[in-house]
C-alpha cells in the first residue's frame, strides 16, 4: 500500500513528464519522460527541461527533445562525479 507521500511523489513525476511532453510537442513519448522523472532527481529533470525550453530554436542542432536528454544525462553525470570525491 502506498503512503500519501509516495502518491504525491508519483503525481509530481507524472505531472512533470506530461508538462515536458506537451511543451516539446512529444506526447507520443510521454512514457520516456516519465521514466526519466522516476530515474533522476526532480531538480535535475527540471533543470534540463528549463534549459532546453529556454534555448533559442536557432541554437538547437537536432531537436529540443534531444537537447533535453543530453542535458539530463550531463547533469546526472556531473552530480554523480561530484558526489564521488
NORMO-V573361 format. One line per field, one symbol per residue. ss: DSSP state (H for helix, E for strand, C for the rest). A space follows every 10 residues. Layout:
BEGIN
ss=???
END
This chain:
BEGIN
ss=CCCHHHHHHH HHHHHHHHHH HHHCCCHHHH HHHHHHHHHC CHHHHHHHHH HHHHCCHHHC CCCHHHHHHH HHHHHHHHHH HHHHC
END
